[in-house]
Amino acid sequence: MPRAKGGFKTRRRHKRLLKLAKGYWGQRKNVFRRAKETVERALVFAYRDRRQRKRDFRKLWQTRINAMCRLHGMNYSRFMGGLKKAGVELDRKVLAYMAVTEPDTFSKLVELAKRSWQ
């Protein structure tokens, strides 16, 4: 039986992967084996960092909220606990945005959290 070389399908698979490697440096962009290694590694990083990004943003929001709370004489955990007891259902993203852009409104929330904490 003659050997099947793949031809069209192999070329199509190689072209698809080399297209993903566009912009890489040296052999990584035009030698299939090097490009495949690099693209696979890049895809792993992309998958991991899509999840990491969510964690990073949550940390950033917590830091911003905590910094603003401390200006008003309260810490982050008591603030969040006070809001929960008061029945305020704003998420951290919104609270962090308010802390940065609307400090007056945020200070009212801190006072509400202080009242409901005690």
FIVO-858464 format. One record per residue: residue in one letter; x, y, z of N, C-alpha, C, O in turn. Coordinates in nm, 2 decimals, padded with zeros to 4 digits. Layout:
# residues N
+-------+--------+--------+--------+--------+---------+--------+--------+--------+--------+--------+--------+--------+
| rokol |  neast | nnorth |    nup | caeast | canorth |   caup |  ceast | cnorth |    cup |  oeast | onorth |    oup |
+-------+--------+--------+--------+--------+---------+--------+--------+--------+--------+--------+--------+--------+
|     A |      X |      Y |      Z |      X |       Y |      Z |      X |      Y |      Z |      X |      Y |      Z |
...
+-------+--------+--------+--------+--------+---------+--------+--------+--------+--------+--------+--------+--------+
***
This chain:
# residues 118
+-------+--------+--------+--------+--------+---------+--------+--------+--------+--------+--------+--------+--------+
| rokol |  neast | nnorth |    nup | caeast | canorth |   caup |  ceast | cnorth |    cup |  oeast | onorth |    oup |
+-------+--------+--------+--------+--------+---------+--------+--------+--------+--------+--------+--------+--------+
|     M |  00.08 | -00.12 |  00.00 |  00.00 |   00.00 |  00.00 |  00.09 |  00.12 |  00.00 |  00.18 |  00.13 |  00.08 |
|     P |  00.06 |  00.22 | -00.09 |  00.14 |   00.34 | -00.09 |  00.13 |  00.43 |  00.03 |  00.03 |  00.43 |  00.10 |
|     R |  00.23 |  00.50 |  00.06 |  00.23 |   00.59 |  00.18 |  00.15 |  00.72 |  00.15 |  00.17 |  00.78 |  00.04 |
|     A |  00.06 |  00.75 |  00.24 | -00.02 |   00.87 |  00.22 |  00.06 |  00.99 |  00.29 |  00.09 |  00.98 |  00.41 |
|     K |  00.08 |  01.09 |  00.22 |  00.16 |   01.21 |  00.27 |  00.07 |  01.31 |  00.34 |  00.13 |  01.39 |  00.41 |
|     G | -00.06 |  01.31 |  00.32 | -00.14 |   01.41 |  00.38 | -00.17 |  01.53 |  00.30 | -00.28 |  01.58 |  00.29 |
|     G | -00.06 |  01.59 |  00.23 | -00.07 |   01.70 |  00.14 | -00.16 |  01.81 |  00.19 | -00.12 |  01.89 |  00.28 |
|     F | -00.28 |  01.82 |  00.13 | -00.37 |   01.93 |  00.16 | -00.40 |  01.95 |  00.31 | -00.39 |  02.06 |  00.36 |
|     K | -00.44 |  01.85 |  00.37 | -00.48 |   01.86 |  00.51 | -00.36 |  01.90 |  00.60 | -00.38 |  01.98 |  00.69 |
|     T | -00.25 |  01.85 |  00.58 | -00.13 |   01.89 |  00.65 | -00.10 |  02.03 |  00.63 | -00.07 |  02.11 |  00.73 |
|     R | -00.10 |  02.07 |  00.51 | -00.07 |   02.21 |  00.47 | -00.17 |  02.31 |  00.54 | -00.14 |  02.41 |  00.59 |
|     R | -00.30 |  02.27 |  00.54 | -00.41 |   02.35 |  00.60 | -00.38 |  02.36 |  00.75 | -00.40 |  02.47 |  00.80 |
|     R | -00.35 |  02.25 |  00.81 | -00.33 |   02.25 |  00.96 | -00.20 |  02.34 |  00.99 | -00.20 |  02.42 |  01.08 |
|     H | -00.10 |  02.33 |  00.91 |  00.02 |   02.41 |  00.93 | -00.01 |  02.55 |  00.91 |  00.04 |  02.64 |  00.99 |
|     K | -00.08 |  02.59 |  00.81 | -00.11 |   02.73 |  00.78 | -00.19 |  02.79 |  00.89 | -00.17 |  02.90 |  00.93 |
|     R | -00.29 |  02.71 |  00.94 | -00.37 |   02.77 |  01.05 | -00.29 |  02.80 |  01.17 | -00.31 |  02.90 |  01.24 |
|     L | -00.19 |  02.71 |  01.21 | -00.11 |   02.73 |  01.32 | -00.01 |  02.84 |  01.30 |  00.01 |  02.92 |  01.39 |
|     L |  00.05 |  02.85 |  01.18 |  00.14 |   02.96 |  01.15 |  00.07 |  03.09 |  01.15 |  00.14 |  03.19 |  01.18 |
|     K | -00.05 |  03.09 |  01.12 | -00.13 |   03.22 |  01.12 | -00.14 |  03.27 |  01.27 | -00.13 |  03.39 |  01.29 |
|     L | -00.16 |  03.17 |  01.36 | -00.17 |   03.21 |  01.50 | -00.03 |  03.26 |  01.55 | -00.03 |  03.34 |  01.65 |
|     A |  00.08 |  03.21 |  01.49 |  00.21 |   03.25 |  01.54 |  00.26 |  03.38 |  01.47 |  00.37 |  03.42 |  01.49 |
|     K |  00.17 |  03.45 |  01.40 |  00.21 |   03.57 |  01.33 |  00.26 |  03.68 |  01.43 |  00.19 |  03.70 |  01.53 |
|     G |  00.37 |  03.74 |  01.40 |  00.42 |   03.84 |  01.49 |  00.52 |  03.79 |  01.59 |  00.59 |  03.87 |  01.66 |
|     Y |  00.55 |  03.66 |  01.59 |  00.65 |   03.61 |  01.68 |  00.78 |  03.63 |  01.62 |  00.80 |  03.67 |  01.50 |
|     W |  00.89 |  03.61 |  01.70 |  01.02 |   03.64 |  01.66 |  01.10 |  03.52 |  01.61 |  01.09 |  03.41 |  01.67 |
|     G |  01.17 |  03.53 |  01.50 |  01.26 |   03.43 |  01.45 |  01.18 |  03.31 |  01.40 |  01.08 |  03.32 |  01.34 |
|     Q |  01.24 |  03.19 |  01.43 |  01.18 |   03.06 |  01.39 |  01.04 |  03.04 |  01.44 |  00.96 |  02.96 |  01.39 |
|     R |  01.01 |  03.11 |  01.55 |  00.88 |   03.09 |  01.62 |  00.76 |  03.13 |  01.52 |  00.65 |  03.09 |  01.55 |
|     K |  00.79 |  03.21 |  01.42 |  00.68 |   03.25 |  01.33 |  00.67 |  03.17 |  01.20 |  00.56 |  03.17 |  01.14 |
|     N |  00.78 |  03.10 |  01.16 |  00.77 |   03.04 |  01.03 |  00.82 |  02.90 |  01.02 |  00.81 |  02.84 |  00.92 |
|     V |  00.86 |  02.84 |  01.14 |  00.90 |   02.70 |  01.14 |  00.79 |  02.63 |  01.22 |  00.76 |  02.66 |  01.34 |
|     F |  00.72 |  02.53 |  01.15 |  00.60 |   02.48 |  01.21 |  00.62 |  02.42 |  01.35 |  00.55 |  02.45 |  01.45 |
|     R |  00.73 |  02.35 |  01.37 |  00.75 |   02.28 |  01.50 |  00.77 |  02.39 |  01.61 |  00.72 |  02.37 |  01.72 |
|     R |  00.85 |  02.49 |  01.59 |  00.88 |   02.60 |  01.68 |  00.75 |  02.68 |  01.71 |  00.72 |  02.72 |  01.82 |
|     A |  00.68 |  02.70 |  01.60 |  00.55 |   02.78 |  01.61 |  00.45 |  02.70 |  01.69 |  00.38 |  02.76 |  01.77 |
|     K |  00.44 |  02.57 |  01.67 |  00.34 |   02.49 |  01.75 |  00.37 |  02.50 |  01.90 |  00.28 |  02.52 |  01.98 |
|     E |  00.50 |  02.48 |  01.93 |  00.54 |   02.49 |  02.07 |  00.50 |  02.62 |  02.14 |  00.44 |  02.63 |  02.24 |
|     T |  00.53 |  02.73 |  02.06 |  00.50 |   02.86 |  02.11 |  00.35 |  02.89 |  02.12 |  00.31 |  02.95 |  02.22 |
|     V |  00.28 |  02.86 |  02.02 |  00.13 |   02.88 |  02.02 |  00.06 |  02.80 |  02.13 | -00.02 |  02.86 |  02.20 |
|     E |  00.10 |  02.68 |  02.15 |  00.04 |   02.60 |  02.26 |  00.07 |  02.66 |  02.39 | -00.02 |  02.67 |  02.48 |
|     R |  00.19 |  02.71 |  02.41 |  00.22 |   02.77 |  02.54 |  00.14 |  02.90 |  02.56 |  00.09 |  02.93 |  02.67 |
|     A |  00.13 |  02.98 |  02.45 |  00.06 |   03.10 |  02.46 | -00.09 |  03.08 |  02.49 | -00.15 |  03.15 |  02.56 |
|     L | -00.15 |  02.97 |  02.43 | -00.29 |   02.94 |  02.46 | -00.31 |  02.90 |  02.60 | -00.41 |  02.93 |  02.66 |
|     V | -00.21 |  02.83 |  02.66 | -00.22 |   02.79 |  02.80 | -00.22 |  02.92 |  02.89 | -00.30 |  02.93 |  02.98 |
|     F | -00.13 |  03.01 |  02.86 | -00.12 |   03.13 |  02.93 | -00.25 |  03.21 |  02.92 | -00.30 |  03.27 |  03.02 |
|     A | -00.31 |  03.21 |  02.80 | -00.43 |   03.29 |  02.78 | -00.55 |  03.23 |  02.86 | -00.62 |  03.30 |  02.92 |
|     Y | -00.56 |  03.10 |  02.86 | -00.66 |   03.03 |  02.94 | -00.64 |  03.06 |  03.09 | -00.74 |  03.10 |  03.16 |
|     R | -00.52 |  03.05 |  03.14 | -00.49 |   03.07 |  03.28 | -00.52 |  03.22 |  03.32 | -00.58 |  03.24 |  03.42 |
|     D | -00.48 |  03.31 |  03.23 | -00.49 |   03.45 |  03.27 | -00.63 |  03.51 |  03.25 | -00.66 |  03.61 |  03.31 |
|     R | -00.72 |  03.44 |  03.18 | -00.86 |   03.48 |  03.18 | -00.92 |  03.46 |  03.31 | -01.00 |  03.55 |  03.36 |
|     R | -00.88 |  03.36 |  03.39 | -00.92 |   03.34 |  03.52 | -00.85 |  03.43 |  03.62 | -00.91 |  03.48 |  03.72 |
|     Q | -00.72 |  03.45 |  03.60 | -00.64 |   03.53 |  03.69 | -00.69 |  03.67 |  03.69 | -00.69 |  03.74 |  03.79 |
|     R | -00.73 |  03.72 |  03.57 | -00.78 |   03.86 |  03.56 | -00.90 |  03.89 |  03.65 | -00.90 |  03.99 |  03.71 |
|     K | -00.99 |  03.79 |  03.66 | -01.10 |   03.81 |  03.75 | -01.06 |  03.83 |  03.89 | -01.11 |  03.91 |  03.97 |
|     R | -00.96 |  03.74 |  03.93 | -00.90 |   03.76 |  04.07 | -00.83 |  03.89 |  04.09 | -00.85 |  03.95 |  04.20 |
|     D | -00.76 |  03.93 |  03.99 | -00.68 |   04.06 |  04.00 | -00.78 |  04.18 |  04.02 | -00.76 |  04.27 |  04.10 |
|     F | -00.89 |  04.18 |  03.94 | -00.98 |   04.29 |  03.95 | -01.05 |  04.29 |  04.09 | -01.07 |  04.39 |  04.15 |
|     R | -01.09 |  04.17 |  04.14 | -01.15 |   04.16 |  04.27 | -01.06 |  04.22 |  04.38 | -01.10 |  04.29 |  04.47 |
|     K | -00.93 |  04.18 |  04.37 | -00.83 |   04.24 |  04.46 | -00.82 |  04.39 |  04.46 | -00.81 |  04.46 |  04.56 |
|     L | -00.82 |  04.44 |  04.33 | -00.81 |   04.59 |  04.31 | -00.93 |  04.65 |  04.37 | -00.92 |  04.76 |  04.44 |
|     W | -01.05 |  04.60 |  04.35 | -01.17 |   04.66 |  04.41 | -01.17 |  04.66 |  04.56 | -01.20 |  04.76 |  04.63 |
|     Q | -01.12 |  04.55 |  04.62 | -01.12 |   04.54 |  04.76 | -01.02 |  04.64 |  04.82 | -01.04 |  04.70 |  04.92 |
|     T | -00.91 |  04.66 |  04.75 | -00.81 |   04.76 |  04.79 | -00.86 |  04.90 |  04.79 | -00.84 |  04.98 |  04.88 |
|     R | -00.93 |  04.93 |  04.69 | -00.99 |   05.07 |  04.67 | -01.10 |  05.09 |  04.78 | -01.10 |  05.20 |  04.84 |
|     I | -01.18 |  04.99 |  04.80 | -01.29 |   05.01 |  04.90 | -01.23 |  05.02 |  05.04 | -01.27 |  05.11 |  05.12 |
|     N | -01.13 |  04.94 |  05.07 | -01.06 |   04.94 |  05.20 | -00.99 |  05.08 |  05.22 | -01.00 |  05.13 |  05.33 |
|     A | -00.93 |  05.13 |  05.12 | -00.86 |   05.26 |  05.14 | -00.96 |  05.37 |  05.17 | -00.93 |  05.46 |  05.25 |
|     M | -01.07 |  05.37 |  05.10 | -01.17 |   05.47 |  05.13 | -01.24 |  05.45 |  05.26 | -01.27 |  05.55 |  05.33 |
|     C | -01.26 |  05.33 |  05.30 | -01.32 |   05.30 |  05.43 | -01.23 |  05.35 |  05.55 | -01.28 |  05.41 |  05.64 |
|     R | -01.10 |  05.33 |  05.53 | -01.01 |   05.37 |  05.64 | -01.00 |  05.52 |  05.65 | -00.97 |  05.57 |  05.76 |
|     L | -01.03 |  05.60 |  05.54 | -01.03 |   05.74 |  05.55 | -01.15 |  05.78 |  05.64 | -01.15 |  05.89 |  05.70 |
|     H | -01.25 |  05.70 |  05.65 | -01.37 |   05.73 |  05.73 | -01.37 |  05.65 |  05.86 | -01.47 |  05.65 |  05.93 |
|     G | -01.25 |  05.60 |  05.90 | -01.24 |   05.53 |  06.03 | -01.30 |  05.40 |  06.04 | -01.36 |  05.36 |  06.15 |
|     M | -01.30 |  05.32 |  05.93 | -01.36 |   05.19 |  05.94 | -01.27 |  05.10 |  05.85 | -01.20 |  05.14 |  05.76 |
|     N | -01.28 |  04.97 |  05.88 | -01.20 |   04.88 |  05.79 | -01.29 |  04.80 |  05.69 | -01.42 |  04.81 |  05.71 |
|     Y | -01.23 |  04.73 |  05.60 | -01.31 |   04.67 |  05.49 | -01.41 |  04.57 |  05.54 | -01.52 |  04.57 |  05.50 |
|     S | -01.36 |  04.48 |  05.63 | -01.45 |   04.37 |  05.67 | -01.57 |  04.42 |  05.74 | -01.68 |  04.37 |  05.73 |
|     R | -01.55 |  04.52 |  05.83 | -01.67 |   04.57 |  05.91 | -01.76 |  04.65 |  05.81 | -01.88 |  04.64 |  05.83 |
|     F | -01.70 |  04.72 |  05.71 | -01.78 |   04.79 |  05.62 | -01.87 |  04.69 |  05.54 | -01.99 |  04.71 |  05.53 |
|     M | -01.81 |  04.59 |  05.49 | -01.89 |   04.49 |  05.41 | -01.99 |  04.42 |  05.50 | -02.10 |  04.39 |  05.45 |
|     G | -01.95 |  04.39 |  05.62 | -02.05 |   04.32 |  05.71 | -02.16 |  04.41 |  05.74 | -02.28 |  04.37 |  05.75 |
|     G | -02.13 |  04.54 |  05.76 | -02.24 |   04.64 |  05.79 | -02.33 |  04.66 |  05.68 | -02.46 |  04.67 |  05.70 |
|     L | -02.28 |  04.66 |  05.56 | -02.37 |   04.67 |  05.44 | -02.46 |  04.55 |  05.43 | -02.58 |  04.57 |  05.39 |
|     K | -02.40 |  04.44 |  05.45 | -02.48 |   04.31 |  05.44 | -02.60 |  04.32 |  05.55 | -02.71 |  04.28 |  05.51 |
|     K | -02.57 |  04.36 |  05.67 | -02.67 |   04.37 |  05.77 | -02.78 |  04.48 |  05.74 | -02.89 |  04.46 |  05.77 |
|     A | -02.73 |  04.58 |  05.67 | -02.82 |   04.69 |  05.63 | -02.91 |  04.65 |  05.51 | -03.00 |  04.72 |  05.48 |
|     G | -02.87 |  04.54 |  05.44 | -02.95 |   04.50 |  05.33 | -02.91 |  04.57 |  05.20 | -02.98 |  04.57 |  05.10 |
|     V | -02.79 |  04.62 |  05.20 | -02.74 |   04.69 |  05.07 | -02.67 |  04.58 |  04.99 | -02.58 |  04.51 |  05.03 |
|     E | -02.72 |  04.57 |  04.86 | -02.67 |   04.46 |  04.78 | -02.59 |  04.52 |  04.66 | -02.62 |  04.49 |  04.54 |
|     L | -02.50 |  04.60 |  04.69 | -02.41 |   04.65 |  04.58 | -02.28 |  04.56 |  04.58 | -02.23 |  04.52 |  04.68 |
|     D | -02.24 |  04.53 |  04.46 | -02.12 |   04.44 |  04.45 | -01.99 |  04.53 |  04.46 | -02.00 |  04.65 |  04.46 |
|     R | -01.88 |  04.46 |  04.47 | -01.75 |   04.53 |  04.50 | -01.71 |  04.62 |  04.38 | -01.65 |  04.72 |  04.40 |
|     K | -01.75 |  04.58 |  04.26 | -01.71 |   04.66 |  04.14 | -01.78 |  04.80 |  04.15 | -01.71 |  04.90 |  04.13 |
|     V | -01.91 |  04.80 |  04.19 | -01.98 |   04.92 |  04.20 | -01.93 |  05.00 |  04.31 | -01.92 |  05.13 |  04.30 |
|     L | -01.91 |  04.94 |  04.43 | -01.86 |   05.01 |  04.55 | -01.72 |  05.07 |  04.52 | -01.70 |  05.19 |  04.56 |
|     A | -01.63 |  05.00 |  04.45 | -01.50 |   05.06 |  04.42 | -01.51 |  05.18 |  04.32 | -01.44 |  05.28 |  04.34 |
|     Y | -01.60 |  05.17 |  04.23 | -01.63 |   05.28 |  04.14 | -01.68 |  05.40 |  04.21 | -01.63 |  05.51 |  04.19 |
|     M | -01.77 |  05.38 |  04.31 | -01.82 |   05.49 |  04.39 | -01.71 |  05.55 |  04.48 | -01.71 |  05.67 |  04.50 |
|     A | -01.63 |  05.46 |  04.53 | -01.52 |   05.51 |  04.62 | -01.43 |  05.61 |  04.54 | -01.38 |  05.70 |  04.60 |
|     V | -01.41 |  05.58 |  04.41 | -01.31 |   05.66 |  04.34 | -01.38 |  05.79 |  04.28 | -01.33 |  05.90 |  04.28 |
|     T | -01.50 |  05.77 |  04.23 | -01.57 |   05.88 |  04.16 | -01.67 |  05.96 |  04.24 | -01.69 |  06.08 |  04.21 |
|     E | -01.73 |  05.90 |  04.34 | -01.84 |   05.96 |  04.42 | -01.81 |  05.95 |  04.57 | -01.88 |  05.87 |  04.63 |
|     P | -01.71 |  06.02 |  04.62 | -01.67 |   06.00 |  04.76 | -01.78 |  06.04 |  04.86 | -01.79 |  05.98 |  04.97 |
|     D | -01.87 |  06.14 |  04.82 | -01.98 |   06.18 |  04.91 | -02.08 |  06.07 |  04.93 | -02.12 |  06.04 |  05.04 |
|     T | -02.12 |  06.01 |  04.82 | -02.21 |   05.90 |  04.83 | -02.15 |  05.78 |  04.91 | -02.22 |  05.71 |  04.99 |
|     F | -02.02 |  05.75 |  04.88 | -01.96 |   05.64 |  04.95 | -01.95 |  05.67 |  05.10 | -01.97 |  05.58 |  05.18 |
|     S | -01.93 |  05.80 |  05.14 | -01.92 |   05.83 |  05.28 | -02.06 |  05.80 |  05.35 | -02.07 |  05.76 |  05.47 |
|     K | -02.17 |  05.83 |  05.28 | -02.30 |   05.80 |  05.33 | -02.32 |  05.64 |  05.35 | -02.38 |  05.60 |  05.45 |
|     L | -02.26 |  05.57 |  05.26 | -02.27 |   05.42 |  05.27 | -02.19 |  05.38 |  05.39 | -02.23 |  05.29 |  05.47 |
|     V | -02.07 |  05.44 |  05.42 | -01.99 |   05.41 |  05.53 | -02.07 |  05.44 |  05.66 | -02.07 |  05.36 |  05.76 |
|     E | -02.14 |  05.55 |  05.67 | -02.22 |   05.58 |  05.79 | -02.33 |  05.48 |  05.81 | -02.36 |  05.44 |  05.92 |
|     L | -02.39 |  05.44 |  05.70 | -02.50 |   05.34 |  05.71 | -02.44 |  05.21 |  05.76 | -02.50 |  05.14 |  05.85 |
|     A | -02.32 |  05.17 |  05.71 | -02.26 |   05.05 |  05.76 | -02.22 |  05.06 |  05.90 | -02.23 |  04.96 |  05.98 |
|     K | -02.17 |  05.17 |  05.95 | -02.13 |   05.19 |  06.09 | -02.26 |  05.18 |  06.18 | -02.25 |  05.11 |  06.28 |
|     R | -02.37 |  05.24 |  06.14 | -02.49 |   05.23 |  06.22 | -02.54 |  05.08 |  06.23 | -02.57 |  05.04 |  06.34 |
|     S | -02.54 |  05.01 |  06.12 | -02.59 |   04.88 |  06.12 | -02.49 |  04.78 |  06.18 | -02.53 |  04.67 |  06.23 |
|     W | -02.36 |  04.81 |  06.19 | -02.26 |   04.73 |  06.25 | -02.28 |  04.72 |  06.40 | -02.26 |  04.62 |  06.46 |
|     Q | -02.31 |  04.84 |  06.46 | -02.32 |   04.85 |  06.61 | -02.45 |  04.79 |  06.66 | -02.47 |  04.79 |  06.78 |
+-------+--------+--------+--------+--------+---------+--------+--------+--------+--------+--------+--------+--------+
***
